[in-house]
Amino acid sequence: MGAGAGFADRGALTTDPGAAGPVVRPGPLRWVWYALGGGLPARHRSWVLHDTTTRTWALRHVLRAMVQLTIPIALVLTLVPGPFWIRGMAALGGVALGLIFSLAYMPETTEHRLVKAGYPAGTAQAAHEAAQKQRQAAESARKRAAAARRAQRHRDR
């Protein structure tokens, strides 16, 4: 498959995981590669969409960020000379700073992962907005039902 062949198919993909094929979770080594920023084979495309648009997408992003931080933190803890408590505090500061940057660029990073998997730019944002609307509609229905029950109890008195 040439470089242009996969690019031409990007517009045909939708935000529905079922429409892009079955969700095939990568193995542990492939997941670590994915967490470090590497791409996955085409058969994992639907899983990437699921991973970046599911209800827990933000927690998954933080977990991937922590995996990315393990290598420099391990290097600081093992190779930098000095007392361990200083190395530990430096590592803790590095984790805090790394997480701040990771959280600041979370939407962009998520979109980039989906574009790498072959989805059009804006797919994650559209999926997150649709999920938010669905949650708001469910919450609104729940509140209306609760208000109706309270009104019925009040009428029954």
N, C-alpha and C positions, 0 to 999 in steps of 0.2 A: 504494500500500500504506500503510495507516494505521499509526500508532505502535503500536497494540496487536497488529496482525497478525503482525509479526515476533517480538514477545515471546511470543506463544502457541506458536509453533513451536519455541522453545528446548528444551523438554523432549523433543522427538522426535529430537533430534540425538544421535549417539553419538560415542565417541572414535575410531572407525575412520574414517580419512580417505576411504576408498573409499565408505563409507556416506553421506557428506555430498556426494558428487559428485566430479568430476575435480579434481585439484590443478592450479590455474591460477596460475602465478607472476605477480605484478604487474610492470609495467614499472619502469624505473629511477626515474622521478619519483614514481610511486605508492609504490614501496618507501621512498624518502626520506620521503615524507609519513607512511607507516606507522612508520618508524623514529623520527620526531619525535613519535609518539603519535596520529596521525590514524587514522581508521577506513578500511577498504577496502570496496569494493562486495561484494555477496553472492557473486559468482562466485569471489572469492578466499578464501572461508570455509575451504575444505579446505586451502589453502596456509597460512593462519594456524595451523590445527591442526598441520600438518606442521612449520611453523617453530618452534612453541613446544613440541613434544613429540618431535622427532627426537633422535637420539643427540647431536648437536652443539648442542642448544638453549641451553646456557649460553654457548658461544662466540658464538652468534648474538645473544644478549642483550647481551653485552659490546660487540659490533660496533654494535648499535643505540644503546647508551649513548655510545659514542665519537662517533657521528654527532650525537647530541643535544648533546654537549659542544663540537662544532666551532664553533658560532655564538658562544657566549660567549667561547671561547678566542680566536677570530679578532678579536672586538671588543677584548679585553684587549690583544692583541698590536699592534693597529693604532691604537686610539684613546687608550689611557692614556699620558699623557706620562711621560717618564723614559727612562733607559738601557734598551736592549733586554734586557740580561741580567736586570734586575729584572722587566721585563714577562714574560720567559720563565720565570723562577722562579715568579712569581705564577700563570702559566698552568699550569705543571707541578703546582703545589700544588692548583690548581682541578681538574685532571684526576684527581689522586690522590683528592681528597675526593669528587668526583663518582662515581668508580668504586667507592669504598667504599660510598656510599649506594646506588648501583645494584646492587651485589652483595648488600647487606643486604636489599633489597626485591625481589630477583629472583623468588621464587615468586609474590608478590602481583602484581607487574607482569605476569608471564606469564598468570596467571589473569584479570587485567583485560583483557588483549588478547583472550583467548578469549571472555570474556563479551561484549565489544564486537562480536565476530564472530558472536555468536548461540549460543554453546555455554553449557551450564549451568555454574555455578560448581563448581569441583572437578574439572573435566575434565583439566586439566594435571597435577594431583597424581595422579589415578588413572592417567593414561598413564605418568607417570614411575615410579610404584610398580610398574606392570605390567612396564615395561621392566627395572626393577631386579630383579624376580623372575625374569624371563627370563634376564638376564645371570648371576644367581646359579645358576640351574639349569644353564646351559651351563658355567659354571666348575666346578660340582660334578661334572658328567658328565665334563669334561676331566680333573679330578683323579682320579676313579674309574678312568678308562681308563689314566691314567699309572700309578696304583698297580697295576692289573692287569698292565700290561706289566712293571713292576719285579718283581712276584711271579712272573711267568712266567719272566723271566730268572733269578731266584733258583732256581726249581725246575729249570731246564735245566742248572744248573751241576753 
